Structure formats: C-alpha cells, structure tokens
Amino acid sequence: MSKKNEHEGLDLRGTLASVMVVGVIIVVMWVAVYLMYIGR
C-alpha cells in the first residue's frame, strides 16, 4: 500500500508541474497578443 501512495504522490506532482507549464504558456501568449494590440 505505501508504494502505491508514494507513486500517486509523484503522479500528482508531475500533473501539477504540467498544468503550471501550460498556464505559463497561456499567460505568455495573452501578454504577447495584448502587447501587439497596444503597439499597433
């Protein structure tokens, strides 16, 4: 049982990291579009 719990914890941390990376990419895209809109 303890090995399964540890494995689930690792999966959740990997999922959190993936979601954070995708979130950062989305924010960077929104900032780029906003700057292009302001610059024109």
N, C-alpha and C positions, 0 to 999 in steps of 0.2 A: 504493500500500500504506500509506503513512504516514497518509493521510487516513482510511482505514478504521480503523486502530489508534486514532487520536485520537477518532473517532466512538464506537468501542466503549468507550473510557475514560469518555466523557461519559455513555453509557447506564448504565454500571456505577455511576457516582456518583449518577445520578438514582435508580437502583434502591435503592442503599444509603440514600439520603435517604428514600425512600418506606417502606422497611422500618423505619427508625428512627421515623418518624412513627406508623406503625401500632403499633409496640411501645410507644411512649409512651402512645398512646390506650388500649391494653390494660392497661397498668400503672395508669393513672389510674382506669379502670373497676374494677379489682380493689381499689384503695385505697378507692374510694367504697363498694363493697359491704362491705368489711371495717369501715369506719367506721360504716356503717348497722347492721351486726351488733353491733358493740361498743356503740353508742348505745341499743339497744333494751332 
